[in-house]
Amino acid sequence: MTQPAGDVNDLQKQQESQTITPYNAIKTKPATSYPAALLTDSLEMRNLREKLLRFNDPSKLGWAYCFTMGQLAAVFPVKGKISSTQSMMTSGTGVYKSANGGNSGGGGNVPVELPSDDLSFGPNEGGASGKFFFTPDDVYVFWDGPILYVDAPLNVLAQTAVLEYNKGSKPSNTAPRA
């Protein structure tokens, strides 16, 4: 069931009613879920909850091991989380309502592509595999190859990295913030 959302708090309440409420129902009445006799908890929902809570912390620190052609190319510290270049803060699709509103005789609602957050059309850099993140020094990093992300550093047993992050680096410029 969809409802119009007035603001972010309304969206949060809607999501809670669609996720947290059913989760609590499963915990309190496991007989209502499949398989009723066996399911008393959902490890998948626990994992998703933990992931959401961990990555909703802007001070979260992690490490990105970036690969190219199967070789480790760079290791970066990550502030917060890694994001997809295809993520948007707005919807990428709108609906054009025709003049006759879908009545007989043709017309109807037509989906249309909307511009991205930067007001451009089409895919962002890196296509479907593009990822970006910020280092603890606020340096923006974009990578379109495979990334292994961990929230505890790993030992690199065979050092093959061709790039090295300079600790204390500063971004070349930063956009003014409103």
N, C-alpha and C positions, 0 to 999 in steps of 0.2 A: 504494500500500500504506500503510495507516495503522497507526500504532503508538501505544500509550499513552505520554504524555509525563509524566515525573515532576516535572520542574522546567524552568526557563527554559533551562538548558544543554542539556537533552534536546531541547527545541524547536529550539534553534539548530543542534544536530547534525542533526536531521531536515531542517531547511530547507537546510542545507549539502549534504546528500546529494541533495536534490531540485533544487538550482540550481547550486551551484558545481561539483559533480562532473560533471554533464552538460556544463557550459560548458567545463571542462578537457578532457573527452573530445572535444568538437567541435574544440577547438584542436589537440589532439594527433593526432586521427584524423578529419580533415574528410571523408573518404570515407564515414563512417557517417551523415552528415547530408544533408539534401536542400537544394539540389542539390549532390551530392557533389563534382562537379568545380569548382564555382564558390565554394562557401562555405568560406572559410578563417578567417573571423572573424565575430563578431556585433556590429554596431554598436549594435543595440537592447540587448543585454546589457551592453555597455560603458556606454551611457547610463544604464541602470537601476542599474548598480553605482556610477557616479559620483554619481547622485542620492542613493542610499542613503548613501554615504560623506559627501557634503556635508551632508545633513540629519540625520546622526547626531552632529553637533557642536553642543552646547548653546550655544556662543558664536557660532554662525553669525549673521551680520547680513544682513538683506535689507530690501526696501521693498515695502509693499503700497499699490497705487494702487486706491482704492475708488471704484466708480462707482454712480450711481443715475440711472435714466432716461436712460442714455447720456452723462451728464455726470460729469466727475471731481468727487467730493465731498470726498475727503480723501486724504492721503498719510501713511502711518505707517511708522516704522522697525519692523522685526520682529526679535525675538530668537528664534533657533532656526528654526522653520518655522510655516507656517499649517496648522491642523488642521481637520477637519470636526467639527461639533457632533454628528454621528452616529457618530463613532468611539467605541469602547468598549474598556475594558481587559479586559472579560469577554465571554463569548458572550451574545447576545441571545436565543438559543433553547436550550431544554433538551428532554429527552425524558422523557415520563411513561410508565413501564412499567406496563401494566395487570396486574391480579391474575393473569390466566391466562398472562401472558408471551407472548401472541401465538399460543397453541395454537389448535387448531380450536375453533370455537364462538364466534368473535368476539374482540374485544379486539386487543391488539397495542401497539406503541410509538406514542405520539402526541406530535408536537412541540408544545411549549408556550412561550409568550413568557415570558422572564425579565425582571426589572427591570434598568434601566440601572445604571451605576456609582453614580448618586445615589439609587438604590433607588426610582425612579419608573418608570412604564410609559409607553409611547407615544413619539412622536418628540420630540427635543429642540428647543430654540429654533431658529428658522430653517428647520426642516424639512430637506429634502434639500440645500438650497443654503446652509445655515448654516455659517459658518466662524468660527474664533477664533484669536487669537494673542496674544502678549505683547510689549510694547515693551521696549527695553533698560532702561527704568526699572521694569519689572515691572507695567506697567499692562495689564490685560486688555482686549482689544478684540474685540467680536463684530460680525460683518457678515453680512447675508444677501443682499447683492447681488453683482454681478460684482466680482472682484478680479484685477488684474494683479499678479503677484508677480515681482520680479526681484532678483538678488543683487548688483546694482550700480545706484546711483540713476540715474534718467532725468531729463532736462531737460523741464520742462513748458513747452511753447511758448505755449500760451494758458491763462493761469491762470484757471480757473473754479471752483476749490475753494471750498466754502462752509464747510468745517471746517479748522481748523489745529491740529496737534498741538503742545502746549506742552512743549518739551524740559525735562526735569527733573521732569515730573509724577510724582506718587507715587500708588499705588493708594489707594482710600478705606479699604480694610481688607484684611487678608490672613488666610487661614485658618491656624491653628497647624499646624505640620508635625510629624509623628511621627518 
